[in-house]
Amino acid sequence: MKYALILYLLIGLIAQAWGQKLSFDRYQIENALIHSQVAQISQDSSGMLWVTSQGGISRFDGTAFSNITNRHGLMSRTSFAAVPDRKGAVWVSTSGGVSIFRNKTVRHINYPRFKTDWVGQIVCDYKGRIWGAARGALFLLSEKKVTQITFPGKKNWRIASIRADKDGVLWVNVYQVGLFSVRSKWKKEIDYSFVASPEYIRNFFIDKTEAKIWLITGKNLYLFNKGKINTVQEQFFRNNRLDLLTVFQDYHKNV
């Protein structure tokens, strides 16, 4: 199977894009991307993109990639998330555990009675809090302690991905169940009954300015808008044998 990181350049409003051909820019190993199987994308305050993958972390400044591996201090090359916090540090989760990049140094985090290699997803919310997700569990992380958050679902529920928006809402993607918003209570915003098994929603992105939610399975990119689900460029992905792994919107509204 062929994997690729693809940057979708959306010209004008997405609402006007149905029936039109979208513009695609593709970045692969040939462009110095460290690995073609991408796990997550985030962006720091300087505009730098942080791209995690099975080969390590690639940073993209809009022109070129620079790469970080275990030779630079990662606990493992298999990287799940690299998330900037509000203090200028970057929290990284790998198969070897959680680390913090700060001022060109790396500090590995160890919590008593808690294995940090369980943490797959990390996000920073508008208050600067660091959230972590590990299968059926949700956590608040700090440099000194970890706090598990009560999860209202069934015991067999698994968290596929999490996001935090600028309005203080935590969004939780529960495997084959639905997308939940978390404020003081949990609310199911999208039911995943429209996704045919064995496909499942791997990742998502919230576009609050346009009131839209991007959703991806391995084969399809969906756009949820005004209570309706639309499929975006399905044939393009099938024709190019691409397996979609993550979706992200940068400061310039490129998706």
Residue pairs with C-beta under 8 A, 6 or more apart in sequence:
1 241
1 243
2 36
2 240
2 241
2 242
2 243
3 36
3 37
3 38
3 242
3 243
3 245
4 26
4 27
4 28
4 36
4 242
5 26
5 27
5 28
5 33
5 36
5 38
5 41
5 51
6 24
6 25
6 26
6 27
6 242
7 24
7 25
7 26
7 27
7 254
7 255
8 22
8 23
8 24
8 25
8 254
8 255
9 22
9 23
9 24
9 25
9 254
10 17
10 22
10 23
10 253
10 254
10 255
11 23
13 210
14 210
14 212
14 223
14 255
15 210
15 225
17 232
18 230
22 232
22 233
24 236
27 33
27 60
27 65
28 36
29 35
29 36
31 65
32 58
32 64
32 65
32 67
33 51
33 53
33 58
33 65
34 53
34 55
34 56
34 57
34 58
34 65
34 67
34 69
35 53
35 54
35 55
35 56
35 58
36 53
37 53
37 54
37 55
37 245
38 51
38 52
38 53
38 245
38 246
39 52
39 53
39 54
39 79
39 80
39 81
39 245
39 246
40 51
40 52
40 80
40 81
40 82
40 121
40 203
40 246
40 248
41 49
41 50
41 51
41 52
41 246
41 248
42 49
42 50
42 81
42 82
42 83
42 84
42 248
43 49
43 50
43 84
43 248
43 250
43 251
44 50
44 84
44 90
45 84
45 88
47 61
47 62
47 250
47 251
48 59
48 60
48 61
49 59
49 60
49 61
49 62
49 250
50 57
50 58
50 59
50 82
50 83
50 84
50 90
51 57
51 58
51 59
51 60
51 65
51 82
52 79
52 80
52 81
52 82
52 92
53 79
54 77
54 78
54 79
55 67
55 69
55 77
56 67
56 68
56 69
56 70
56 74
56 77
56 79
57 67
57 68
57 69
57 74
57 79
57 82
57 92
58 65
58 66
58 67
58 68
59 65
59 66
59 67
59 68
68 74
69 77
70 76
70 77
72 106
73 99
73 101
73 105
73 106
74 92
74 94
74 96
74 99
74 106
75 94
75 95
75 96
75 97
75 99
75 108
76 94
76 95
76 96
76 97
77 94
78 94
78 95
78 96
79 92
79 93
79 94
80 93
80 94
80 95
80 119
80 120
80 121
80 122
81 91
81 92
81 93
81 120
81 121
81 122
81 123
82 90
82 91
82 92
82 101
83 90
83 91
83 92
83 122
83 123
83 124
83 130
84 90
84 91
84 124
85 91
85 124
85 128
85 130
86 124
86 128
87 128
88 102
88 103
89 100
89 101
89 102
90 100
90 101
90 102
91 98
91 99
91 100
91 122
91 124
91 130
91 141
92 98
92 99
92 100
92 101
92 122
93 116
93 119
93 120
93 121
93 122
93 132
94 117
95 117
96 117
97 108
97 109
97 110
97 115
97 116
97 117
97 119
98 108
98 109
98 116
98 119
98 122
98 132
98 141
99 106
99 107
99 108
99 109
100 106
100 107
100 109
100 143
107 143
109 116
109 141
109 143
110 116
111 145
111 146
114 146
118 134
118 135
118 137
119 132
119 133
119 134
119 139
119 141
120 133
120 134
120 135
121 132
121 133
121 134
121 159
121 161
121 162
122 130
122 131
122 132
122 133
122 141
123 130
123 131
123 162
123 163
123 164
123 170
124 130
124 131
124 164
125 131
125 164
125 168
125 170
126 164
126 165
126 166
126 167
126 168
127 168
129 140
130 140
130 141
130 142
131 138
131 139
131 140
131 141
131 162
131 164
131 170
132 138
132 139
132 140
132 141
132 146
133 139
133 159
133 161
133 162
133 172
134 159
135 158
135 159
136 151
136 153
136 155
136 156
136 157
136 158
136 159
137 148
137 151
137 159
138 148
138 149
138 151
138 159
138 162
138 172
139 146
139 147
139 148
139 149
140 146
140 147
140 149
151 157
152 186
153 174
153 177
157 174
157 175
157 177
158 174
158 175
159 172
159 173
159 174
159 175
160 173
160 174
160 175
160 200
160 201
160 202
160 203
161 173
161 202
161 203
161 204
162 170
162 171
162 172
162 173
163 170
163 171
163 173
163 204
163 205
163 206
164 170
164 171
165 171
165 206
165 208
166 208
167 208
168 183
169 181
169 182
169 183
170 181
170 182
170 183
171 179
171 180
171 181
171 182
171 189
171 204
171 206
172 179
172 180
172 182
172 186
173 179
173 180
173 201
173 203
173 204
174 180
175 200
175 201
176 192
176 195
176 197
176 200
177 188
177 192
178 188
178 189
178 190
178 191
178 192
179 188
179 189
179 190
179 192
179 201
179 204
179 213
179 215
180 186
180 187
180 188
180 189
181 187
181 189
189 213
190 213
190 215
190 224
192 200
192 201
194 229
195 201
195 217
199 217
199 218
199 219
199 220
200 217
201 215
201 216
201 217
202 216
202 217
202 218
202 244
202 245
202 246
203 215
203 216
203 245
203 246
203 247
204 213
204 214
204 215
204 216
204 247
205 213
205 214
205 247
205 248
205 249
205 255
206 213
207 213
207 214
207 249
210 225
211 225
211 226
212 223
212 224
212 225
213 223
213 224
213 225
214 221
214 222
214 223
214 224
214 247
214 249
214 255
215 221
215 222
215 223
215 224
215 229
215 247
216 222
216 244
216 245
216 246
216 247
217 244
218 243
218 244
218 245
219 234
219 237
219 238
219 243
219 244
220 231
220 234
220 237
220 244
221 231
221 232
221 233
221 234
221 237
221 244
221 247
222 229
222 230
222 231
222 232
223 229
223 230
223 232
224 230
236 242
237 244
247 255
248 255
249 255
